[in-house]
Amino acid sequence: MTDIYLIGANHKTAPVELREQIAFDAGEVAQALERLKNDHGLTEAVLLSTCNRTEILYYSDSPDSVARLIQLVADMKHLDPDRFEKNLYVHKNQEAIRHLFMVASSLDSMIVGEPQILGQIKQAYKMAVAQNMCGVVFNRLLHKSFSIAKKVRRQTGIGDNAVSISYAAIELANKIFSDLSTKSVMLLGAGEMAELAVEHLMGHQVKRITVANRTFENAVSLAQRFNGGAIKFEERVEALMDVDIIISSTGATDYVLTAPDVKKIMKARKNAPLFFIDIAVPRDIDPKINRINNAYLYDIDDLNNIVTSNIEQREKETVKAGRLVDEAVIKFEQWMDGLKVVPSIKAINDKIQAITHAECEKTLAGLNLSGADADAIRRMTKAIATRTLHDPIRFLKNTGDHRDDSRYLSMARQLFNVDLLDEDE
């Protein structure tokens, strides 16, 4: 019997050092798929490798395939299998299908709901197709994983709520300004979360980014990453005239922006809104700024509260998403079960058509018919055979869908006196 297997390690089972060691780049993925085909005789396999997971999904009738594929990874990565085998998970059939659907739907991601994983799976599938490693089963399986991922995102709020500090900051900015594409941003300092926030802002195609740092060279270097401009740290207050959003993460011991500074600038700006995101600990920005009209200040605690609330909401959406995945798994298993009847149906159909053809030709040999009339008789007898088999075949297919096919298939093979080489097919 041919089974679907999935072998892998991810952020839940393996530390980053090990994940780095067993990661495959694009060239190695192609090489691994080639070896799976040529050395291991597999006809369907997909290899997914990201910073958080390496997984091999394959279709095999060999019970010892798991050990052989672990050895393949060990050989290609020059590792002893004992170095990583304990960190692996192995899923088969239903659990392998469910795992793939969970991964594609971003329910197994480090940050649940992140959208990048679906694109990574599509790329892995594309590479497998290029190596001729996807047949009937995996073409359908992978496309079903794409559709369930889209369904989960469409029918749940799994990706709606920010669950990182940096993204929560941008979510707030977007709510206040509604359109960030016309807004300018100033980054104070170069903290990791502040940089991540700017990266999220870039996704909204903000108008301009300015970087201020105590070390001007560092400001220039960071500004180049975001195609922005750099200013000296002493110019930060004056620069408030020309920006809409300030993200601060300097690590200073005193406030780098005070309420009097902002009050003076707001008057010059004619009270045009200013949005401050203070991700520093201790805080960079004077909390009294919140008392100034049209000045909006959020610090790390505000953002943490938003994230905590969003995580709780996302967990509720995860339950809904899990039900959608379970439904998709059941439907795919039903389709797989339907494949079990195909060899029997083909054998029965072939036998009846062969008998019909032989008897028709025997009868035609004793008749003096024109070629056109003889062909008409052939078409008629073939149609009779096809119509006669239509209901029995439909019954067998439906029985396979209901996962109760062994008794009926056995009876059908006996009734039509059809023997298959492999009863498990």
C-alpha positions in Angstrom: 0.0 0.0 0.0 1.3 3.5 -0.9 1.2 6.0 1.9 1.8 9.7 2.4 4.6 10.5 4.8 6.0 13.7 6.2 9.3 14.0 8.0 10.5 17.3 9.5 11.8 19.5 12.2 10.6 23.0 13.1 10.9 25.8 15.6 9.0 23.7 18.1 11.2 20.6 18.0 14.7 21.9 17.0 16.8 24.9 18.2 17.9 27.4 15.6 21.4 26.1 15.4 20.1 22.7 14.3 17.6 24.2 11.9 20.4 26.0 10.2 22.4 22.8 9.8 19.5 20.9 8.1 18.2 23.8 6.0 18.3 23.4 2.2 19.0 26.2 -0.3 17.3 26.1 -3.7 20.2 24.2 -5.3 20.2 21.6 -2.5 16.4 21.2 -2.8 16.8 20.3 -6.5 19.6 17.9 -5.7 17.7 16.2 -2.9 14.6 15.8 -5.1 16.8 14.3 -7.8 18.2 11.8 -5.3 14.8 10.9 -4.0 13.8 10.1 -7.6 16.9 8.3 -8.8 18.3 6.7 -5.6 15.1 6.0 -3.6 12.6 5.4 -6.4 10.1 8.0 -5.3 7.8 9.5 -7.9 6.1 12.2 -5.7 7.9 14.4 -3.1 8.1 18.0 -2.0 10.9 19.5 0.1 10.0 22.6 2.1 12.9 24.5 3.8 12.5 27.9 5.6 14.3 29.5 8.5 11.7 27.8 10.9 11.3 24.4 9.3 12.7 21.7 7.0 10.1 19.1 5.9 10.0 16.3 3.3 6.6 15.3 2.1 6.6 12.1 0.0 4.5 9.2 -1.3 5.9 5.7 -0.8 5.0 2.0 -0.5 8.2 1.3 1.4 7.9 0.8 5.2 11.7 1.6 5.7 11.5 4.8 3.7 11.6 7.0 6.8 15.0 5.7 7.9 16.4 6.0 4.4 15.3 9.6 4.0 16.8 10.5 7.4 20.0 9.0 6.2 19.7 11.1 3.0 19.5 14.3 5.0 22.4 13.2 7.1 24.5 12.5 4.0 23.7 15.7 2.3 24.3 17.8 5.4 27.3 15.8 6.6 25.7 15.0 9.9 25.4 11.9 12.1 21.7 11.0 12.1 21.9 10.8 15.9 22.6 14.5 15.8 19.1 15.4 14.7 16.9 12.3 14.6 15.4 13.0 18.1 14.3 16.4 16.9 12.3 15.0 14.0 8.5 14.4 13.8 7.1 11.8 11.4 3.5 11.9 10.2 1.7 9.4 8.0 -1.4 9.7 5.9 -4.1 11.6 7.8 -1.7 13.2 10.2 0.7 14.1 7.3 -2.2 15.7 5.4 -3.4 17.6 8.4 0.1 18.8 9.2 0.6 20.2 5.6 -2.8 21.9 5.8 -2.0 23.4 9.2 1.4 24.7 8.0 -0.1 26.2 4.8 -2.8 27.9 6.8 -0.1 29.4 9.1 -1.6 27.6 12.1 1.8 25.9 12.8 3.9 29.1 12.3 6.0 30.8 15.0 3.7 33.7 14.5 0.2 32.2 13.8 -1.4 33.9 10.9 1.7 35.2 9.1 1.2 35.0 5.4 4.7 34.2 4.1 4.5 30.4 4.6 1.9 29.9 1.9 4.2 31.5 -0.7 7.1 29.3 0.5 5.0 26.2 0.1 4.0 27.3 -3.4 7.7 27.7 -4.2 8.5 24.3 -2.9 5.7 22.8 -5.0 7.0 24.7 -8.1 10.5 23.2 -7.6 9.0 19.7 -7.2 7.0 20.1 -10.4 10.1 21.2 -12.2 11.8 18.0 -11.1 8.7 15.9 -12.2 8.1 14.9 -8.6 4.4 15.7 -8.4 1.8 13.3 -9.8 -1.9 12.8 -9.4 -1.8 12.6 -5.6 0.5 15.5 -4.8 -0.8 17.8 -7.5 -4.2 17.5 -5.8 -2.8 17.5 -2.3 -0.7 20.7 -2.7 -3.4 22.6 -4.5 -5.8 21.6 -1.7 -3.3 23.0 0.8 -3.4 26.3 -1.1 -7.1 26.4 -1.2 -7.6 25.6 2.5 -5.0 28.3 3.4 -7.0 30.9 1.4 -10.3 29.7 2.9 -8.9 30.0 6.5 -7.7 33.5 5.8 -11.0 34.4 4.1 -13.4 32.9 6.7 -11.5 33.7 9.9 -9.6 36.6 11.4 -6.4 34.6 11.8 -4.3 37.3 10.1 -6.3 40.4 11.2 -4.7 41.2 14.6 -1.1 42.2 15.2 0.8 39.9 17.5 4.2 41.6 17.5 5.1 44.9 19.1 6.4 46.3 15.9 3.4 45.4 13.8 1.0 46.6 16.5 2.6 50.0 16.4 2.0 50.2 12.6 -1.6 48.9 13.1 -2.2 51.9 15.4 -0.6 54.3 13.0 -2.8 53.1 10.2 -5.9 53.5 12.3 -5.0 57.1 13.1 -3.9 58.2 9.6 -5.9 55.7 7.5 -3.5 56.2 4.6 0.2 55.9 5.4 1.4 56.3 1.8 1.3 60.1 2.2 3.1 60.2 5.6 6.7 60.7 6.5 8.5 58.8 9.3 11.4 59.6 11.6 13.3 56.8 13.3 15.2 57.8 16.5 17.9 55.3 17.4 18.4 51.9 15.8 16.7 49.4 18.1 15.7 46.0 16.6 11.9 46.5 17.2 12.1 50.1 15.8 13.7 48.8 12.6 11.1 46.1 12.3 8.4 48.7 12.7 9.9 50.7 9.8 10.1 47.5 7.7 6.3 47.1 8.3 5.8 50.7 7.4 7.7 50.2 4.1 5.0 47.6 3.3 2.5 50.5 3.4 4.8 52.5 1.1 5.3 55.5 3.3 6.3 58.8 1.7 9.7 59.3 3.3 11.9 57.9 6.1 14.4 59.9 8.1 16.9 58.4 10.5 18.5 60.3 13.5 21.2 58.6 15.6 23.7 59.8 18.0 26.3 58.3 15.7 25.7 60.0 12.3 27.5 57.3 10.3 25.1 54.7 11.8 22.1 56.9 10.8 23.4 57.1 7.2 23.9 53.3 7.0 20.4 52.6 8.4 18.8 55.2 6.1 20.3 53.6 3.1 18.6 50.3 3.9 15.2 52.1 3.7 16.1 54.5 0.9 15.7 57.3 3.3 17.7 60.3 4.6 19.8 60.8 7.7 20.0 63.8 10.1 22.2 64.6 13.1 20.6 63.6 16.4 20.6 67.3 17.5 18.3 68.1 14.6 15.5 65.8 15.8 13.2 68.4 17.3 13.4 70.7 14.3 12.8 67.6 12.0 9.4 67.2 13.7 8.1 69.9 11.4 8.3 67.6 8.4 7.3 64.2 9.7 4.0 62.6 10.8 5.2 59.4 12.6 8.1 59.1 15.1 9.5 55.7 16.1 11.9 55.9 19.0 14.3 53.3 20.4 17.5 55.0 21.6 18.2 53.5 25.0 18.8 56.9 26.4 18.5 57.5 30.2 16.5 60.8 29.7 13.7 61.8 27.4 14.9 62.6 23.9 11.7 64.4 23.1 9.9 66.5 25.8 6.4 67.9 26.1 7.6 71.6 25.7 9.6 70.6 22.5 6.5 69.0 21.0 4.1 71.8 22.1 6.2 74.4 20.4 6.4 72.3 17.2 2.7 71.6 17.2 2.0 75.3 17.2 4.3 75.8 14.2 2.6 72.8 12.5 -0.8 74.3 13.0 -1.8 71.3 15.1 -1.3 68.8 12.2 -1.3 65.3 13.9 1.9 63.7 15.2 2.1 60.0 16.1 4.8 58.9 18.5 5.8 55.2 19.0 8.1 54.8 22.0 9.5 51.3 22.0 12.4 52.1 24.4 12.9 51.0 27.9 13.5 53.3 29.7 11.1 55.5 27.8 12.5 57.9 25.2 9.5 60.2 25.0 7.9 62.4 27.7 4.5 60.9 28.5 3.1 64.4 29.1 3.0 64.7 25.3 -0.2 62.7 25.4 -1.9 65.8 26.9 -1.1 67.9 23.8 -3.9 68.1 21.2 -3.4 66.0 18.1 -0.3 64.4 19.6 -0.7 60.6 20.0 1.9 58.7 22.1 2.0 54.9 22.7 4.7 53.3 24.7 5.8 49.7 25.1 3.1 48.9 27.7 0.4 50.2 25.5 1.6 48.1 22.6 2.0 45.0 24.8 -1.7 45.4 25.9 -2.7 45.5 22.3 -0.7 42.5 21.4 -2.0 40.5 24.4 -5.6 41.3 23.4 -4.9 40.4 19.8 -3.2 37.1 20.8 -6.4 36.1 22.7 -8.5 37.0 19.7 -6.3 35.2 17.3 -6.4 32.0 19.5 -10.2 32.1 19.1 -9.8 32.4 15.4 -7.4 29.5 15.5 -10.1 27.2 16.8 -12.3 28.1 13.8 -9.4 27.6 11.4 -8.7 24.2 12.9 -12.3 23.1 12.1 -11.9 24.2 8.5 -8.6 22.2 8.3 -10.3 19.1 9.7 -13.0 19.3 7.1 -10.5 19.6 4.4 -8.5 16.6 5.7 -11.7 14.4 5.7 -12.5 15.5 2.1 -9.0 14.7 0.9 -9.1 11.3 2.6 -12.4 10.6 0.9 -10.8 11.4 -2.4 -7.8 9.2 -1.6 -10.2 6.4 -0.7 -11.9 6.8 -4.0 -8.6 6.0 -5.7 -8.7 2.6 -4.2 -11.6 1.6 -6.4 -9.9 2.7 -9.6 -7.9 -0.5 -10.3 -11.0 -2.7 -9.7 -13.2 -0.4 -11.9 -10.6 -0.4 -14.6 -10.3 -4.2 -14.5 -14.0 -4.7 -14.6 -14.5 -2.2 -17.4 -11.6 -3.7 -19.5 -13.0 -7.2 -19.1 -16.6 -6.3 -20.1 -15.4 -4.2 -23.1 -13.1 -7.0 -24.2 -16.0 -9.5 -24.0 -18.3 -7.2 -25.8 -15.7 -6.5 -28.6 -15.0 -10.2 -29.1 -18.6 -11.2 -29.3 -19.4 -8.3 -31.6 -16.6 -9.2 -33.9 -17.6 -12.9 -33.9 -21.2 -11.9 -34.9 -20.1 -9.4 -37.5 -17.9 -12.0 -39.1 -21.0 -14.0 -40.1 -22.9 -11.0 -41.5 -22.6 -9.4 -44.8 -22.7 -5.7 -43.6 -21.2 -2.6 -45.1 -18.3 -1.0 -43.3 -20.5 1.8 -42.1 -23.2 -0.6 -40.7 -20.5 -2.8 -39.0 -19.1 0.4 -37.3 -22.6 1.3 -36.1 -23.0 -2.1 -34.5 -19.6 -1.8 -32.8 -20.6 1.6 -31.4 -23.9 0.3 -30.2 -22.5 -2.7 -28.4 -19.8 -0.6 -26.8 -22.4 1.9 -25.6 -24.6 -0.9 -24.2 -21.6 -2.2 -22.2 -20.7 1.3 -20.9 -24.3 2.1 -19.9 -24.7 -1.3 -18.2 -21.6 -0.7 -16.1 -22.5 2.9 -15.3 -24.6 2.3 -12.2 -22.3 -0.4 -10.7 -19.2 1.8 -11.2 -21.0 4.8 -9.7 -21.9 2.7 -6.7 -18.3 1.5 -6.2 -17.0 5.0 -6.4 -19.5 6.3 -3.9 -18.8 3.4 -1.6 -15.1 4.3 -1.7 -15.9 7.9 -0.8 -17.7 6.5 2.3 -14.6 4.7 3.4 -16.4 1.3 3.4 -15.1 -0.2 0.2 -13.3 -3.5 1.0 -16.4 -5.7 1.2 -18.1 -4.3 -1.9 -14.9 -4.3 -3.9 -14.3 -7.9 -3.0 -17.8 -8.8 -4.0 -17.6 -6.9 -7.3 -14.3 -8.6 -8.2 -15.9 -12.0 -7.5 -19.1 -11.2 -9.5 -17.1 -10.2 -12.5 -14.4 -12.8 -11.8 -11.6 -10.1 -11.8 -8.4 -10.7 -10.0 -5.9 -7.9 -9.1 -2.3 -8.6 -8.5 -2.3 -6.5 -5.3 -5.5 -6.7 -3.2 -4.3 -3.5 -1.3 -4.6 -1.4 -4.4 
